[in-house]
Amino acid sequence: MPLQQITVPPDDQLGQPVDFPPLSVLYKHSPACSISAGAMLEVQAFAREHPDVPVFVVDVLGQQSLSRRLE
C-alpha cells in the first residue's frame, strides 16, 4: 500500500472523528530534517514489507496546524 498524505480537512469537517483502520501507522515527517529523511526511508521500507498496513504521512512544515493537533 503506498504512503498516504494527510492534509487539513475542510473547516466544516474539523472536529469530526477520523475513520482510520484498526491498525495503521502515522508518521510525522519534516522535509527539512536529515534525520527525518532517513526515517522516511524506514517508513517506506515498512510500507513495502507490510502492504496490508496503511501508512499515513503528515508533512509537519506544510501541515503545521494538523501536526500540532495530532500531538
N, C-alpha and C positions, 0 to 999 in steps of 0.2 A: 504494500500500500504506500503510495507516495506521501511525502510530508504535506501537511495541510496548513496553510497560513490562516491565522485567526485575526480578524480585524474588529474594530469597534463597531458594535451593532448600531443601527439607526436609533435616533432618540426615542422613538415610540416603542422600542424593544428593550431599552435599558431597564434593568431591574428584573427582567424576565429570566426564569431559570434556563440554563443551557443544557440541552439533552446530549451529554457525552455518553459513549458506550461504557459499560461497567468497568472495562479495563482499557485505559488509554494513557498515552504519555503526553505531557505538556512541557515543552522546552521553551524557556525564555532566552532568546538569542540577541546578543549585541554585535552588530556587524562591524563595530569599531574596535572590538577587543580581540586580541590574538588568542587568548585562552579560549574565548567563546568560539572562535573559528575552529580550533582543534576539537572542541566539544561537539560542534556541529557535524564534524566527520564521524564521530562516535554515534551520534543520533541517527545519521543517515545509514550507517552500518547496521544499527539496531533495526531500523525500519526495513532494510533489505532482508535481514535474517528472521524477522518476525512480521511477515506481511499481514497477519491476522490482527495485529495490534495497531490501532490508529495512532499516529504521531502528529501532534499539533505543534506549530511553531508560532511564537509571538515575537515580533521584532520590537525590542524594548526601546529603540530610538524612534522608530516610525509609528509605534503604537504606545506612546508613553502613558496615556490615561488608562488604557486597558491593562498595561503591565502593572501599574500601581494598584488597580482594582483587584488584580489576581494575587497580589501579595497578601 
